Amino acid sequence: MTTDSQLPCILVAEDEMMLAMMLEDRLNAWGYNVIKAARVSHCLELAESALIDLAILDINLAGEQSFPVALVLRRRGIPFVFSSGYDGQDLPEVWRNEKILQKPYDTRQLTAALTALRAA
């Protein structure tokens, strides 16, 4: 998806505005181009059409689950990590093997998650 002249693009699906802004700032500083969405419908549009290299998906976006977005990303071969304040055991069985960035997460956990995604 990326070329040598582009920054890697990461989709951040997060409905908590302050967290989304802080995450965007950190990712920009680390050399990522960030596209954000706070609603599942917008995430789906981006997941279907944008040139995305990686994604961080909050599981609960304004009361809707982001699993349909994850399906699109999986179909396109785009690595993603779920972000959630809930325990991974609360996930539907089909998603339990996916990586989860447990909220609240710190810089070390975010770095580890992104490193794993880039290696995928």
C-alpha positions in Angstrom: 0.0 0.0 0.0 2.8 2.5 0.8 5.4 3.5 -1.6 8.9 4.8 -0.7 7.7 8.4 -1.0 4.7 7.9 1.3 4.3 7.5 5.0 2.6 4.3 6.1 -1.1 5.0 6.5 -2.9 3.9 9.7 -6.7 4.0 10.2 -7.6 4.9 13.8 -11.2 4.0 14.6 -11.8 5.7 17.9 -14.9 7.6 19.2 -13.2 9.1 22.3 -12.1 12.4 20.8 -9.2 13.1 23.3 -7.8 9.7 22.9 -8.1 9.9 19.1 -6.3 13.2 19.1 -3.5 12.1 21.4 -3.1 8.9 19.4 -3.0 10.8 16.1 -0.3 13.2 17.5 1.9 10.2 18.7 1.5 8.3 15.4 2.3 11.4 13.3 5.4 11.9 15.4 6.4 8.3 14.7 6.1 8.8 10.9 2.5 7.6 10.2 -0.1 9.2 8.1 -3.3 8.9 10.2 -6.9 8.8 9.0 -9.5 8.8 11.8 -13.1 7.8 12.0 -15.4 7.8 15.0 -18.4 5.9 13.5 -18.7 2.4 12.0 -20.2 3.8 8.8 -17.3 6.1 8.1 -14.8 3.4 9.1 -16.4 1.0 6.6 -16.1 3.6 3.8 -12.4 4.1 4.6 -11.8 0.4 5.0 -13.3 -0.3 1.6 -11.5 2.4 -0.4 -8.6 4.1 1.4 -4.9 3.0 0.9 -4.4 1.8 4.5 -1.4 -0.1 5.7 -2.5 -0.8 9.3 -5.5 -0.1 11.6 -6.4 0.3 15.2 -10.1 -0.5 15.8 -11.9 0.4 19.0 -14.4 -2.4 19.3 -17.2 -0.1 20.5 -17.7 2.9 18.4 -20.6 5.0 19.6 -22.5 1.9 20.6 -21.8 -0.1 17.4 -19.2 -2.8 17.2 -16.4 -2.5 14.7 -16.4 -6.1 13.6 -17.8 -5.3 10.1 -14.8 -3.0 9.6 -12.4 -5.8 10.7 -14.0 -8.2 8.2 -13.3 -5.7 5.4 -9.7 -5.2 6.5 -9.2 -8.9 6.8 -10.6 -9.4 3.3 -8.2 -6.7 2.0 -5.2 -8.3 3.9 -4.7 -5.2 6.0 -3.3 -6.0 9.5 -5.3 -4.5 12.4 -5.4 -4.6 16.2 -8.6 -4.2 18.3 -8.5 -1.6 21.1 -10.8 -2.1 24.0 -11.4 -1.5 27.7 -13.1 -4.9 27.8 -11.4 -8.3 28.4 -10.6 -10.3 25.3 -12.7 -13.1 26.6 -15.7 -10.9 26.0 -15.1 -11.1 22.3 -17.1 -13.3 20.0 -15.3 -16.6 19.4 -14.4 -15.7 15.8 -12.3 -12.7 17.0 -10.6 -14.2 20.1 -7.3 -14.9 18.2 -6.9 -11.3 17.2 -4.6 -8.9 19.0 -6.1 -6.6 21.5 -4.6 -3.4 22.7 -6.1 -3.2 26.2 -7.2 0.3 27.3 -5.7 2.1 28.9 -2.5 1.4 27.0 0.8 3.1 27.2 3.5 4.0 24.7 5.3 0.6 25.2 2.1 -1.4 24.5 1.3 0.7 21.5 4.8 0.3 20.1 4.6 -3.4 20.6 1.2 -3.6 18.9 2.4 -1.6 15.9 5.6 -3.6 15.6 3.6 -6.8 15.5 1.2 -5.4 12.9 4.1 -4.2 10.6 5.6 -7.7 10.9 2.4 -9.3 9.8 
